[in-house]
């Protein structure tokens, strides 16, 4: 089944520092990468939760049919 998930952006270049040594603040490039990675993972979790909910509903229907 083809995925409709958005493709992840590429990881920042190896020379890109994670933290700016002058300010001690995370680099904007890395921040945006982690933010998009977090959004990607949350979308996957939501899809898995929806699948789990569908199986739970199906299981409840089967149980109802099996109960005399």
C-alpha positions as CSV (number, residue, x, y, z in Angstrom):
1,X,0.0,0.0,0.0
2,X,1.5,3.3,-1.0
3,X,2.2,5.8,1.8
4,X,0.6,9.2,1.9
5,X,3.0,10.4,4.5
6,X,5.0,13.5,3.6
7,X,8.6,12.7,2.9
8,X,11.1,13.7,5.6
9,X,13.4,16.5,4.9
10,X,17.0,15.4,4.7
11,X,19.1,15.5,7.9
12,X,21.2,18.7,8.1
13,X,24.8,18.6,6.7
14,X,27.5,17.1,8.9
15,X,29.2,20.5,9.3
16,X,26.0,22.1,10.6
17,X,26.4,22.6,14.4
18,X,23.5,21.5,16.6
19,X,24.0,24.4,19.0
20,X,25.3,27.8,18.2
21,X,28.5,28.1,20.4
22,X,28.1,31.8,20.8
23,X,24.5,31.8,22.1
24,X,24.1,28.3,23.3
25,X,20.8,28.1,21.3
26,X,19.9,25.3,19.0
27,X,20.6,26.0,15.4
28,X,17.5,26.9,13.3
29,X,18.2,24.2,10.7
30,X,18.4,21.5,13.3
31,X,15.3,22.9,15.2
32,X,13.2,22.8,12.0
33,X,14.5,19.2,11.2
34,X,13.5,18.0,14.7
35,X,10.2,19.8,14.5
36,X,9.3,18.2,11.2
37,X,10.5,14.8,12.5
38,X,8.2,15.2,15.5
39,X,5.2,16.0,13.3
40,X,6.0,13.0,11.1
41,X,6.1,10.7,14.1
42,X,2.8,12.1,15.5
43,X,1.1,11.5,12.1
44,X,2.3,7.9,12.2
45,X,1.0,7.5,15.8
46,X,-2.4,8.9,14.8
47,X,-2.6,6.5,11.9
48,X,-1.7,3.5,14.2
49,X,-4.3,4.7,16.8
50,X,-6.9,4.8,14.1
51,X,-6.0,1.2,12.9
52,X,-6.1,0.0,16.6
53,X,-9.5,1.6,17.1
54,X,-10.8,-0.1,13.9
55,X,-9.6,-3.5,15.2
56,X,-11.1,-2.8,18.6
57,X,-14.5,-2.1,17.1
58,X,-14.3,-5.2,14.9
59,X,-13.3,-7.3,17.9
60,X,-16.3,-6.0,19.8
61,X,-18.6,-6.9,16.9
62,X,-17.2,-10.4,16.7
63,X,-17.6,-10.9,20.5
64,X,-21.2,-9.8,20.2
65,X,-21.8,-12.3,17.5
66,X,-20.2,-15.1,19.5
67,X,-22.1,-14.3,22.7
68,X,-25.3,-16.5,23.0
